[in-house]
């Protein structure tokens, strides 16, 4: 089933994994300590200290002073200087080192709010830098861990604890246990937006039985009774109706989904595909044109749009989309082959 997904820097860290996380605390601190040492070593060899009082107030020298303080173990004094200068630096290498140093100082001293400005600048200015991405991955995971600890302390009996547990169980592929956690949330408050839909999603995961599919459908209908503007619930109901061959119902749900969220690409594809299958070619074209703008590398989108154009006699556009379908399908196969080759190369020797 096509659908949206949410990406996080790492799997949710929740109450169910606290035993493991507590045992990992020392390793976490050692990791940040090692990173800080490495950054300070680079900084010491790469940047000179300010040589005059007149230059002392420049962003470059403020950053260098902050990095020197951090190297000496004075992170509390270093952080304000690094935070002040990082947005004003024009030297990209210095900006990156200052950002990584500030991030590491904040994380090693458990100052979560101080880490966020450094993450913001680093991810905006160096979105493809592997060193930045590596540090950010660990920072976001650690921030997740610390926040979940705080939730456990402040509200140990809240429904949010069950929600975190359910998310962790989903990551582990324990679908029945995750469903049980969502049922507990609904026992606490059956009118919470989003929970019926999450339960329905879990029920549809893997190889669902007809009974599970029927339960999931009821979940998404219950979700819409609580939140009529849930585009994802409308979309899934459209998919289920489509799979059952009920194209009129599928079209109805897809139309509601794109009306709620005009940027929901997969719903546009579902609507266009269902309209093509119903021989409503002219009506299918706008949704399929919208989808290929969102996903120009999708062979499916170009294929369905070619069928729609052909259905209304627009042969030139149909031929163009058919050519794009062949090209994108070929590119997709090449990507799959490269991924498979890369995975094969990573296998340990026998």
N, C-alpha and C positions, 0 to 999 in steps of 0.2 A: 504494500500500500504506500502510495506517495504521501508525504506529509512533511510538516515542518519539524525541525529539531533545534534544540538549544545547546550551544557550545559553551563549556566552561573551561577555565584553565586546568582543571583537574577534577577528578570525581568528588562528589560531595563528601565532606568529612563530618560524620555525625556521631550520635551517641553510641551507635552499634559498633563503631570502630575506635572508641576511646582507649580501650586497653592497648591496642597496637600503637596509637598515637602517643600516649604517655611514654611508652617505651622508646619512642623515636625522638623524644625531646632533646636528649643529649646529642644525637646525631644531627638534629636540625641546627642546634647552636654551633656545633663544630663546623657544619657546612657554611653557615654565614660567617663564622670567624675566619675560615680558610679563604673565603671570597674576599673579605675585607683585607686580609693580609696581602693577597695577590694584587688587589687594586692599589693598595698603598705602595707596594713595591714598584708597580708601573708608574704611579704618580711621582714617586721620588726620583725616578730616572728620567722622567719625561718633561717635567715642568720646573722652571726655576722659581725661586722665592722672590718676592718683590724687592727691588733694590733702592727704592726711593719713597719717601713719604708722600710725594705728589701723586704717585701712581697707586697708592695704597687703596684708594676708594674705587678703583676700576673693577668691573665684574670679574675680569680675569684674575686679578690679584686677590679679590675677595674669595673666589673659588679656591685658589691655591692655598690661601690661609686656612680655609675650612678643611681642605684635604690634609694639610699638614697637622692640624689639630686632631683630625680623625686618626692619622697615622700614629700620633702619640697617645691614642686611647681616650681623647677628650671629645667624644661624640656629642655630648650635650652642648658643648660650646660650638662644635663644628656645624651642627644641623641648621641653625638659623642663618649662618653665612652661606652654606651651600644652597639652601632654599631661596635665599635672596638673589643669588647670582645666576642660578641655572637657567632661568628664563631669558637672561640678558646676554648670555655668552654667544659669540659668533664663531669661535673656534669649536668645530664639531667634535673633535677628539676630546678636548677639554670638557665640553658639555657632557659627553657620554661618561667620562671618568668621574666627573663631579656628581652626575646623576646616580651612577652605580654606587659610588661611595656613600652618598646620602641615603640611598635605599638600604644599603647594607647596615649602616649605622642605626637607622630607624628600626630595622627588623631585629638586630642583635640586642637592642635595648627595649624591645617590646613596645615600641611607640607606633602603633598601627596607623594612627591618623597622620603622623609625620611622613610615613612612607608614601601616601597617596599622591602628593604633588610630584614626587620624583618619578613615580610610575607613569603619571599623566604625561610628563615631558618626554620621558624615555620612549614610551610607546608611540607618541606622536612624531617625534623626530627620528627615531630609529626603528621603524616598524618591521624591518626585515633583518636586523642585526642579530645573529645567533647568540651572541653574548648577552644582549639585552633581553631577548626572548627567554633565554635560559634563566636569568635572574628573575624576570617577571613571573615565570611559571612557578618558581619556588615561593616567591613573595605572595602571589595570589593563593596558593595552597596553604601557606602558613596563616594568612589572614583569615581564610575560611576556617581553619582549625581553631584559631583563637576566638573567632566570633561564635562558633558552635559551642565552645567551652563556656562562653559568657551566657549563651542561651540556656545551657544546662543549669548554670548557677542561678540565673534570674527567674526562669520559668520552666522548671523540670516537668511539670504536669500539663504543659500547654499542648494544643494540637500541632503547633509547629514542630515539636519534638517528633511526633509521629510522622509528620511530613518529611522531615530530614531522614528519618529511618527508612521510610518508603523509598526515597530517592536513592539512598545507599544500597538498598536491596535490589532496586532496579539495575544499578550498575553491576551488581554481582550476578544478575540473571535469575534472581530468586523471585519469580513473578507471583507465586501464590502468597509468599510472605509479604511482598509489597502490597498486594491487594488487601491482605488482612489489615495492614497499617492504615490504608485509605478507608477501610470500613470503620476502623476505630475513630478516625477523624469525623466521619459522617455520623457516628454515634454521639459525638460531642456536639456537633453542629451540622445538621443535614443541609443547611442553606448556604454553606460556604461556597463562594464562586470558585470554579476551577477544579474542585476535588472530584466531582462526578466524572468530569472529562478525563482526569488522570486515571481514575479507576477503569474507565472504559478503555483507555489506551493500553493499560496493563493487560486487560482481559483479551485484547486482540493481538498481543505479542506472541511470537512463535507460531505454533500450529493450533490455533484456537478451535475448539469443538463448536458445533452448531449452537449448543446451549450457551457457550461463552460469547459467541457473536451476538446472540439474542440479548444476553445480559448487557453487553457493551452498548448495543443500540439503545437500550433503555437508559443507560447511564448518560449517553450524549443527549437524549431527549430530556432527561431530568436537568442536565446542565443548561440547556436552552430555556427551560422553564424558570431557572434562577437568573441566568444571564442571556437575554435574547441577542446580545451583540457579540457572542462568542463565534467568531468566524471559523475557527478550527473545528468546533463541534459540528457546524453546518457542513463543512467540507468532508469530515469523516462520514457523516450520514449520507452525503452524496456518493462517496466511494462505496459504501455498503450497498446502497440501492443500485449503483452501477454494476457491482459484482452479481447482484441478484437479477440483472437484466431489466430492472425497472427504470428505464431511461427517463420517463417524465418526472418521477420523483427525484432522481439524481440531478436532473437539470434544475429543478426547483431549489434544491439545497445548494448547488454550486452557485446559482444566481444570488441567493441570499448571502453566501460567503463573500463573493466579490463586491456585493453592495456594501457589506460591512467593512471590508478591507480591500480597497482597490489595488493595493500592492501585493496581494496574495497570489503569487505566480502560479503555484500548483492548482489553485482553485480555478484560475483562468484556463489552464490546460485541461482540467477535468471537464469544465463547462464546454469548451470547444470540442473536445473529443466526443462527449455525449451528444452534442448537437450534430456533429458529422455523422455519427452512428445513426442518428434519427433523420438523416438526409436534409437537415436544416442548414445547408451550407452557408448561405448568406449570413445567417445569424451567428454562425460559428466563427467567421473571419475576424471580427473585432477582438474577441477574447484570445484567439490564437496569435494574432499579430501582437497583442500585448504580451503574451507569454514569451514569444521568441525575442522580444526586446529585453525581457528580464533574463532569459536563458538562451543566448545566441548559439551556444555550443550544444544544445539539446537536439539530437537526431529525431526524437519523438515529436517535438514541437514543429520542426520543419516538415516532417512527414504528414502530420495532421493538417497543417496549413496548406500543403500541396494538394491534399485531397479536397479541402474546402474550396480552393481557387479553381481546381478542375471542375468541381461540382457546379460552379456558376459560369463556367466557360472562359475563365481568365487563364488561358493556356500559357502565356509567357511567364506570368508570375508562378504558375504551377510548376513549370519546368525549372525555374530559378530555385524554388524551394526544394524540389526533388534533388537538384544538384547539391544544394546545401545539406540536405539530409545525408547524401552519400559521403560528402566531405567530412561532416561532423562525426558520422559513424566510424569512418576510417581513423580520424584523429582519436576518438575514444578508444578504439581497439589498440592503437599504438600506445596510449597512456597506460591501459591495462597491462599490455605486454611489458612495458618498462617497469611498472610496479612489481609485476610478478618476477621479473629478472632481478630486481633489487632485493626482493625478499629472499630469493633463492641464493643470492650472494651472501646474505647475512646469516645463512644457516651454518652452524658449526660443522667443521669437517668430520666425517664419519670415522 
